[in-house]
Amino acid sequence: TRSMEKSNFPAPKSQDLVRFRKEIEQNNMQKVYELICLNPRYLVSSGDTPSILKEGPRYNALHIAAMHKHARMTKLILQTGEQTHFIEHLHGITNDPIVEVMCQNLLESYLNTPDKSRNETPLHFAAKVGAVEVIEVLISYPICKMKANFEGLYPKDVICVRAPDTPAEVKKAIEALLNERFF
C-alpha cells in the first residue's frame, strides 16, 4: 500500500542532525518546529523510529530535551509525533488507518527506547537531573514505561543523582510522581 512506501523527505545529513540537536539543547522552540515542518525526518528515521541525534549513546530528541530539562520541548516532540497529519505529511498519504498505528509506535519508541550506554529512557534522564516538569509531561502518556537500566535501577532510584544540590521539595515531588506511577 501507499503507506508502506518510502518517504518523500531525505534523511538529514549528520551535520544537520548535530545542528538540530543543538537547537533542542538551547530550547529554541521556533527553530526546532521550523526544521520539523521542513523535514519530518529530523524526528523520524527511515525505519519510522526516532531519529538518532547523538550517535555513540544513541540519544534521540526526547533524551536530549529531558537531560536539558526542557519540558516545552519534550511536549513539542511528543505532540508532534502523536499527530496523524505529521505522519501523513512524512509519507505523503491521507486517510490510511495504518497512520494511527504508526503514531502510537513512534510515541512508544520515543518514550521507552533506552540509550545504548546505560539502557536509560528519557524518564531516567529527567529524574537524574531533577526535571519535574519534564517528568510530568512524560508520565502523562500512559504508554511511558518504568524500565530498569543496566544496573537494575528504575527512574525512581536515580532521582537527582546528577543534580545533588536540588532542593528537597523538588526531590520529593519527583519521588511522588514516579512512585504514584510506579505502583
Disulfide bonds with the S-S distance in Angstrom:
none
